[in-house]
Amino acid sequence: MGKVAGALGIKRCDFQAAKNNKEHHTAAISSRHLIVRRGQPFTITLHFRAPVSRFLSALKKVALIVQTGEQPSKTTGTQATFPISSLGDRKWWSAAVEERDDQSWSISVTTPMDAIIGHYSLLLQVSGREQLRLGRFTVLFNPWNREDTVFLENEAERSEYLLNQNGLIYLGTADCIQEEPWDFGQFERDVVDLSLGLLGLDKKVEEWSQPAHVARVLGALLHAIKEKNILPIPQTQAAQEGAELSKRRGSAPILRQWLTGQGRPVHEGQAWVLAAVTCTVLRSLGIPARVVTTFASAQGTGGSLLVDEYYSEEGLQNGEGQRGRIWIFQTSTECWMTRPDLSQGYDGWQILYPCVPKEGGVLESCDLVPVRAVKHGALELTPAVSDLFASVSASCVVWKCCEDGKLELTDSNTKYVGNNISTKVVGSDRCEDITQNYKYPAGSLQEKEVLEKVWKEKMRSSKGSGIRAPSYQRPDPLYLFLEAPSSLPLRGEAQLSVILVNPTDHQKVVQLAIGAQALYYNGVLAAELWREKLTLTLSANLVKRITTSLSFSHFERDPPVNSFLRLTAVATHSESGLSCFAQEDVAICRPHLAIEMPEQVEQYQPLTVLVSIQNSLDSSMKDCVMSIFGRGLIHRERRYRLGSVRPGSTLCTQFQFTPTHLGLHRLTVEVDCNMFQNLTSYRSVTVLPSNS
């Protein structure tokens, strides 16, 4: 081991990884490599070849050196030298001998509460000259340390936002929220290394002590990498059927693909996985994080509080407005930290918001916005606040595109933007509505005050140009309502009702156009499916309901994979030419996949699980393949070929495994067939110690 080892008689250095990692809440990552959280001591043991009394004179001149980054330097804080002394500075690197005997010393090493995170080398130095490399360890942020900027006081929240690898991501519509089981996998063997390797593209290592900087850099890099690893949505049904979608069950495989090129790119219809992968990377480095979904989110508005939507006279979407569009749902990543760089009151949950690259390039293309700033409309804080405020508080204006090229403003019910902002409940597989974190209740005095403040600020900054809502007075009222189910079973049918109200004392002739189209989650038109036109005569003071059976048989083609149905109705008064507009977004539900298993089982005892697939389609589900996986329950993923399930039939199958790990775990079942992929379901189970 060199001259130093010879001078001190050092045989080896034991980093006690298993013991230290357990104390630092990193045992799930590794039991061999030392991974510690800053501001918390860890213990190493020096073993000597001969009785330590022979080396006392040399030991008095010993110091420890820690260094990180490509070019360690004391001036940047990436290198530190400190003695082994009981009088160490607890706010800096320090070391003290805890126990000693003739053959070994146990040394407690404490990292600063604001230490730079990353991989470190630990060296032993004698007399300020000779150095002995003792090994490598990793330092992460510490939400358990009250003085750390990522400190999270509630233990249940730390368990959820740091340690829980089983997540739920919410998709669908505001009226039909669908949960997607997700494996964050932040403790998989290589995720910490991948995360730090990605962070290594940022050369400002001295700023890695600040979680706000780390979060911004990682958010920017992941967004840039994701954009290069997205497959375009197939334009034809044949292309969709021929394209094998990459699995979206967890972050780790996608992160590996993005950073190493191994595996298939993510499909554009699954681009929401960016929020999940970002959450994984942040959690792996010790920053509390969660995935949040906003339904009916206004995107690309440039901060405008008005969003334009254009429809043809037949009620079909016609191009995109200059002030963005309404996404059916939008996912983002929140992370928890204090913000000493901002004025008081902006600690807590922060939104990672990718933005247009600044002069600093890609690394500067992500903002970190306090959720509280969005709620209070604090536009002065950062430009991103304006965009995020609009995403949850804008109003939608619907225009009719006439055949002669003119645009006419329709009389439509204002869409409620920013619905049911949702995330997973702490310690439970339930959905929590956190809309109150982002805005005040609709119609409340506080909401009115914030909106007025934001309008005034926008008027002042833009001098009133292009931000006022268009005034519209209907001289001859006509009202239109659309009633539709929140979801439609794939290949199934449901009732659709159009309600027309003529509140006047004279008769009206109305042209009614009803249409259905498929949209992707980001509001982009996927396909025109069906349309129908009617001419109606409405008597004075009449309420007329038109009901039809909405089914896939109406459509010239099936909706594309991972899309939604947008139902629209446009009623145009023949005399005045004025139009009413109504719209409903409908989720498409796939067949039901059920799992039957007990909620509690004993360790090392065989467990039988029953899975049933109910085919509610009008054609057979062919080439069904079932995949079973669950960390702590099944060592490796299992795959079973099930054959076909006829229409109206239910296929039941069972399998058995033996749980080996104690605690709460999740079993996930996924079925793929010729009709669709990634039909998933899950059940949670607690593994208890065996009584025998």
C-alpha positions, 0 to 999 in steps of 0.5 A: 500500500506504499510508503504511508501504509508502511510507515503506519503499518495500515493493513486495510480500511473498512468503510463499514458500508452496510452499517453506515448505509443503514444509518444514512437511509441508503442501505437499499442502494448498496451494502458494499459501496459507502453512500452517506447523507451530508451533515451526518457522521459515519464511521470507518475503521483503520486496521493495523498490521502490528500493535498501534503503539509502534506508530504513535509518533506517525499517527500524531501527524495524520490528517484526512483528505476528501476530494471530489470533481475532476479538479479538486481544489480547496478554493472551490470547496471540492477538496478539504484536509482535516486532522483526526481530532476530537476538537473538529469543527462540526460545520466543516469536515471533521474526524475523531477517534471513537474506539481504539485498540492495539490493532485498529482505530474506529474513526467518526467522520462528519461531513458539513451540512452544506457539503457538495454532493457527489463521489468522493475519494478519501485519502490519508496524509502523513506530515503534510506530504505522503498520501494513502488512498483509503477508498471512495464514497458518495455524499447525498443531500440529507432530508433528515438533517434539520440544517439541510436545505432539503430538510423534510420534517414529517417522517411519513413524507420522507418515506414517501418522497425519498424512499418509496419506489412504488409510485402512481402517476395520474392520467386521463381527464379531470372527470375520469382520472386514471392511475398508472402504477410506476416504478421509480427505482431510485435505489436500483444499483446504477441509478445514483451513478447515472444521476451523478454522471448526468450532473457531471455535464455541469462543470460548476461542481462547487454549486452542487451543494445547492439543491436548487442548482442541482435540480435546475441542471438535471431538469434541463439536461433530462428535458434536452435528452428526452427530446432526442429520444422521442419517437414520432406518433405513427400517422396511420393505424397500420403503423401503430399496430406495427410499432412496439411501444417501449415499456413505460413501467419504470424510470430506471430502464428509460434513464439507462436508455436516455443516458447509455443508448441501450433500449428503444426510445420512448413513444411521443404519446408517453412523453409524460414519463419525463416527470417520472424520470426527473422525480427518480433522479432527484430522489436518488440524490436526496431531494424530496420529489413527486409527480403532479398532474394538472388536468385541462392545462393551458400550455404555450400561452406565453403568459397570456390569460386567454387561450384561443381554440379554433373549430370548423363550422362542423365542430372539428378542431381547425388548427392551433391558436397563437396563444397556446392550447389546452392540454387534456393533462400535463405532468410536472415534477415538484421538489422540496427545499428551502429557497435562501436565494429568494425572498421569505415565503417561497420555501417548500414545493418547487416546480421544475419548469423547462423553458427556452434555453438562455444565453448559458445554453442547455444548462440554463434552460430550466427554472425552479418556481415556488408553488406559492409564487404561482398561487399568489401570482408573483410575476416579478419573481421569475418569468416562468411564474407567468406561464405557470399561472396561466396554465392553471388560471387562463380562460379559453376562447373558442372561434368558429372558422367560417368557409369564407375565411372569417373568424367568429367568436362563439358563445361557449361555456368558459372552460375551467382550466387547471382542474384536479391537480393531483398527486399520490397520497402520502403512505397510501395508493390514493389520489390527492387533490392539491389544487388549493396549493396552486390557486384559490377556490373559484369565485373566492375573494382571494382568487379575484384579488390575485387575478386583478393583480396579475391583469394589472401587472400584465397591462403595465408590462405590455401596455395593454396590448393583446391581453384583454378578453374580447367583449361579447354580447348576445342580442338573441340568446341561444344556449347549448349543452353537451352531456356525455359520459366521462369515459367510453369503453374501448369498442363499447358504446354510451349515450350522448345528449345535446341540449338546445335551449331557446329562451326567446318568445320566437321560433328559431331555425338552427344548424346543429353539427356534432362531431367526434375526434381523437386527441392526444393528451397534449391537445394535438388532433390525432384523427377525425372520427365522426360528424353529423349535421342536423337542421332543427326548428326550435319553438319559442321557450323550448328546451330540446334534447337530442340523444344518440348512442355513441359507439365505435361503430360510428367511427370510420376508424378506431381512435389511435393508441393513447388518445382521447375522444373530444366530442363537440357540438356547434349550433348556428342560428340561421338568421343571425349567424351567431353560434354556440359551442360545447365540448366534452373530453372523454377517456377511452377505457380498456378491458378490466384486469383484476388481481386477487391476492391477500393484503398480508402474507408471511415471509417464505410462505408460497403465495397464490395470485389469481388474475382475470382479464375481462374482454369487453371488446367486440373482437377477440384479444389475440396473442395475449402475453402477461408479465408479472413483476414486483420488487421484493416479491419476485426475483425476476420478471415472469412472462406467460403466454395466454393465447386469446380471449373471446368477446364477452369472455373472461380469462382467469389464470393463477401463479405462485411465488414465495415472498422473501423481503419483509415490508410493503411491496407492490405486485404489478401485472401487465397484459399485451395483445394485438389490440393494445399494450401496457394494460396494467393493474397492481395490488399492494401486499405487506410481507410479515415475519413468519410465525414458524 
